[in-house]
Amino acid sequence: MTDSTGALAGALLMGDRRALARAITLVESGREDHRERAEELLDAVAVSDRQSLRIGLSGTPGAGKSTFIEAFGCMLTESGKRVAVLAVDPSSVRSGGSILGDKTRMERLSREPGAFIRPSPSQSHLGGIARRTKDAVALCEATGFDVVLIETVGVGQSETAVADMSDIFALLIAPGGGDELQGVKRGIMEIADLILVNKSDGDLKPAAGRTVADYSSALRLLKQRRGDPQDFPKAMPVSALEETGLREAWGEITALAKFRKTNGFWNERRSEQACRWFEDEVRRGLLRHFEADRKSETAMKALRSAVAEGTRAPGAAAREALSRLGRTAGS
């Protein structure tokens, strides 16, 4: 390990937020030398064995995710918790850049001494999760944050991506009728631990009550998940504007986390997630190795051209590419 990496690891373990910002920039870099340093850094801080409560948040457009996260985060910091927010912003398909507006929208939370907000471009990653968000979560844990909130862009594509790096997964929705219920995919409901109906205030309060009832009925039809209490998953009303229902939601989150820890499912889930991350890194590494080999790159271009021209079936071409990958990795 280099001296600079060691110093950065030490600063993280001391709870330095500026060091955390530098570390996340490092793990998000695409440069190979930065990647090596990032892996050294992550290895160095892993020995701390610190654990935050990771809460994944997704939601339908207009549900008020940023407003909710700010109100929820401020409530936690006021109670003495250190809170990190990893807000994944939509990226431009062309440039890979993003608006990164969440830090601006969460102005009150950004001023809290116990809060850290890091917007990251999703980089068109499936599920709206930045590729290195997993590493950023690990760095936040090493820095000593009690809670890590992971906000997705809510694109509706495989929200298992955020569930695979969270301890608790919450789905935020706006009040609505039957159309709203049908608009949320069954798969997302099946991985949600809590469905929070936001904007339960003013004229929308009666509609929010009906929406909670609709979702509660729908959730009872889902198969009970192993390792969870009988009354989970559940739906409940919240209002980020009036800051009502937030403590109740936190109470349900901590109760579920405690139940899973007591019954051994917390560590089991964490181990499974770590193994999936490991396998994902192996696959990415093999692909990088394949692309770095000039002969393989030439063969890949030829196969791609054949598929584009219609002279090779995509499946057969992919099988040949994977066969070449295996031979290249074994050489």
N, C-alpha and C positions, 0 to 999 in steps of 0.2 A: 504494500500500500504506500502511495506517495505521501509526503508530509502534508501537502495541501488537502488531500482527501481525508487524512487522519484528523487534521485540524477541523475540517468541516463536520466530520462525524462527531467530534467532541463538542462542538458548538451546538449541534442538533440535540445531543443528549443533555445539554445544559438548558434546553428550552429556548434557544435563540430563534426568533421568528425571521430575522433577516437571513440567517443561515438556511432556514427552511425554504425561503423563496429562492435562494441561489441553488439549493439542492434540487428543487423541483425543476428549475430551468435546465439543470444538468441532465436529469433523467428524461426530460422531454426532447433533448437534442438528438438529431439524427446522425451526428458525426460519430465515426467508429471509435476514435480516441475518447470522446466523451462517454460513449456507451460503456467502454471498459472501466472508466473511472466511476461511472454510475453503479456498475455492478459491484465494484469494490466497496463503494459507500454503503450500498444496501446490505452487503454482507457484514460490514462493520457494525451497523446499527441494529442488525437482527438479534445480536446477543443480548440486547437490553430486555427483550421479551415483554415489552410494554404492550398493552392492549387498550385500544379506544373502543367505544361503542360506535360501530359503523352503521349509519342509517342511510339507506338509499331512498331517494325521492324521485318519483316520476309523476307525470300528470298530463291531463288533456290540455290543449291550448285554451288560454283564458281562465285557467283554474287558479291563477295567482300564486305560482310556486315561489317566485322571488320574494313577494310580499310575505308569504307564510314563513319562508326560511329566515327572513330578517326578524320578524316578530318572535318566532320560535327560538332563534339563536340568541336574541337579546334577553329573553326570559331565562335561558340557561346560563348566560354569562352573569346576569344579575344574581343568580343563585350560587355563583362561585365556580361554575364550570368553565373550562377552557374549550372553545369550540372552533373547529376548522371547517370551512366550507369549500368544497371543490365543485365549482359550478362549470359544467361542461357546456360551452356555447356552440351554436351551429357554425359550421365552417363553410367557406366558399369551396365549391367543387373544383373551381379553376385554380385558385391561388392557395387554398388550404388555410387561409387566414379566417379570422372570425371577428364579430363585433365586440366581444368581450365586455358586454355592458352590465353584467351582474354586479360588479363591484360598484358601479355608479348607482344602480338601482338600490343597492343595500347600503346606502350612505350611513344610516344610523349604526348598523352593525359594524361597519368598517371602522368606526371610531372607538369601538369597545376595545380596551386593552387586552381582554381575554379572548379576542376573536382574530381569526386569520382567514382571509378570503382569497382564493386563487382561481380566477377564471382560466379555462384552458380550451383551445379549439378542439372540436370533436374529430377533425381531420377525416370526415366522412366515414368514421368507424361504425360498424354495425351496432345498433342499439344506442347510438349517440354517446358512447363512452370513449373518451380520449384513450389512445392506446396505452399511455403510460400512467393512467389514473391509478392503477393498482399499485405502482411504485410510489406515487404521491401519497396514497393512503398509508403505506408502510412508513414513509418519512414523517407524516403527521403523528403517527402513533409513537415513533421514536422520540419526537420532540415533546411528548407528554400531554397531548391534547386528550381531554376526557371524551369528547364526542367529535366524530367526523361525519359531516353531512355531505352526501354525494348526490348532486342534482344532475339529472339527465336532461337532454333536450326534448324528451317526450315524443320521439319520432314514431313510436309504436312498432319498431323493428326489434324483435328479440330483446325484451327488457331483462332477460335472464343475465345479460352482461352486467348490469348493476347488482342484481341479486347475488351473483357469484362473487362479489367483493363486499357484500353487506352482511351485517348480523340481523338487521331488521329492515324490511322493505315496505315503504308506505306509498300508496297511490293517492294523489291529490286530484279531486275532481270538483267541478262547479255544480251548483244545484241544477237539476234538470228532470225531465220526465222519462218516459219509457224509451224515447229515442236516444237519450243520453246513456241509458243502461245498455242498449244494444250497440252503442258506438264504441264501448270499451271491449277489447278483445278478451275472450274467456281465458286465454293463456296468461295475460297480465294479472287478471283476478286470481288465478290459481297460485301465483307466486307472491301475491301481496299479503303481508301480515296485517296491515291496517289500511282501510279505505277512509280517507279523511275528506268529508264534504265541506269545502271551504265556502266563504261568503255566506255563512249562516248568520245573517244580520239584516236589519231593516226589512224591506219588502220581500227580500229573498228568503227570509227565515222559514216561512211555511213550506216553500218549495224545497228547501234544504232538508227539512224534517221528512218530507215525503221521499226524497232521494235516499236518505239514510235508511228508511224503512224498505225501499225497493232493493237496495244493495244487501241489507241484512237478510232479506228473504232469499235473494239469489245466492248468497254465500252459504246458506244452510243446505243448498243442493250440491255443493262441492264436497268431494271426498275429504274426510278428516286427515290432516297431515300428521305423519309420525313425529312424535316428540313435541307436540304442541298441546296446550290446554284445549278442552272441548269448546270453549267459547271463542276460539280463534280460528280463522281470521274474522275480524269484526269491522263494522262501519260505524263512524261517529261524526257528529258535526263539529266544525271549528270555525272561528272567524279571526283571520289575521288582522282585519281592520280594527275590530273591537277587542282583540286579544283575549277572546273567550274560547274555552275548550282546549287551550294549549297545554295547560298543566295536566288536564285529564288525559290528553294524548301522550304526554311524557310519562305519566303514571302507567299507562297501558304498555308503552314501549319497555320501560324498566321492569315491569312485572313479567313480560314475556321473556326478556333477556335473563332474568333471575331464574325463571322456570327452566329454561334451556340449560343454564349452567348447572343447576341443582341435579338435573336428570342426565347430564353427560352429553347432551346433544350440541352444546356450544362448541366444545373442543372438537367433536367429531365433524361438525360443519366447517370449522376453521381448517382442519386438516385436509378435508376434501377440496376446499377452495385452493389451498396452497398447492396441492397435487395438480389441479387443473391449470393453475398459473404456470407451474413447472412444465407441463406437457405443451402448453401453448408456446412457451419460450423455446422449447426444443424444436417445434414445428417451424417457428419463425427463423431460428438459427439455421436449420437445414435449407430453408428457402434462400436465405442470404448466401449460404455457402454455394448453393446451386447457381445463383445469379452472378456470383463473383467469378465462377469458372468460365473462361472464354469459350471453350468448346460447348459447354452446356448452354451458354447464352446464345450461341449460334444455332444450336439445335432447337432451342426454345422459340427463336424467331421464325425458323423454318416451319415448325409445327403450328405456330400462331397463324402464319400466312396460309398454310394448307387448310386450317379451319375456316379462315376468312373467305377463302376461295371456294369452299364447299367440297374439297377433295378428300378431306379427312373428317370423320365424325368427332365432335368435341370429347366424348368419353374415351374413345380409343386413343386420341392424341394425348389426353391427360394421363392415361395409363402409361403410355410410352415415356412421357416427361417424368413421371414418378419413378419409372424403372431406371431412367438415366440418373435421377437424383440419388437413388439407392446405390448405384454403382459408383457415383462420384463421391458420396459420403463415405463409402467403404474403402476407397482407394487411399 
